[in-house]
Amino acid sequence: MILDRNLKWEVIVHYTWKSMLYYLLLSVVVYLLHDYFEVLQLHLPFSTLTALSTALAIFLGFKNSNAYERWWEARQIWGQLVNSSRSWARQVLTMIIPTDEQDAELVRKLQHRMVYRHLAFVHGLRVFLRKPKPYNSTKQEEIFEETNEYTDTVAFLPKEEYEAFWHKNNPPNFLLNVQGDDLRKAFERGWLSDYRFVQLEQTLVEFNNIQGRSERIKNTPFPRQYSFFSRVFVFIHASLLPFVFVEEIGWASIPVSVIISFVFLCLDLLGERMEDPFENRLEDVPLTQLSLSIETNLKEHWGDKNFPQAKDLKKGVML
């Protein structure tokens, strides 16, 4: 997630230079053919551009609004994960109660295992969501990419459990199933009453819902007709600009056409870059920082002072 109020021009150029080069060359060629060589006498009325610009602005505004709704829903989902994680740690520590002093050490080990297994779930879900989609053929930008491996969960799981975990098709869901097994065993040993067992199970169901909602956004692409036609319309609009302005303002049509094209291109890119919030890119929901925040909260709840180090901002981006 970008935090700097002012975007760096190197980032903007990184995404726009190819299109802007085309718009610049087209404007220069149209001007030269019209004024110097007097070959091109095609002139489009300004009203044509006005109608097209208005329609395109409405279309891009609709697209960007829906793209932002996807991004904001993803942020709300992970905000709920932060809250539910804190509730989970509190419930595990206060509701799982040993029946006698002999069981106290076993209960303490179980509580530790369940709290830290949840940290593995959080980091595992982050990695699971940031894995590339099969239909995403674009190469991710290495300069903004954050390390995204299941090895981040090694410290929270026993060796045998970790080996089983990362080989699964859906590793986070596997951990929720293991948590459920431990809850059942605690209930069978009398460490949980019926009511407390139901409360903890409901929290696990909430984690399932959070994962499912995240997967829905991850695996359901923004309608491709919006992305495709927005690019086509922006291209058509930018290609017509020089033909509208060259007759009226001459050489000034070059910078004017390029500037207007740049505005509509950026509007199109805004929606395109926000529509998939779990792709490990600079505009995405900051899953790494949220995961570290949950880890810090739960370790503090347990009494572990070995807090994770906050990630430094990379080029003004929270990962």
Secondary structure, 3 states (H helix, E strand, C coil): CECCCCCCHHHHHHHHHHHHHHHHHHHHHHHHHHHHCCCCCCCCCHHHHHHHHHHHHHHHHHHHHHHHHHHHHHHHHHHHHHHHHHHHHHHHHHHCCCCCHHHHHHHHHHHHHHHHHHHHHHHHHHHHHHCCCCCCCCCCCCCCCCCCCHHHHHHHCCHHHHHHHHCCCCHHHHHHHHHHHHHHHHHHCCCCCHHHHHHHHHHHHHHHHHHHHHHHHHHCCCCHHHHHHHHHHHHHHHHHHHHHHHHHHHHHHHHHHHHHHHHHHHHHHHHHHHCCCCCCCCCCCCHHHHHHHHHHHHHHHHCCCCCCCCCCCECCECC
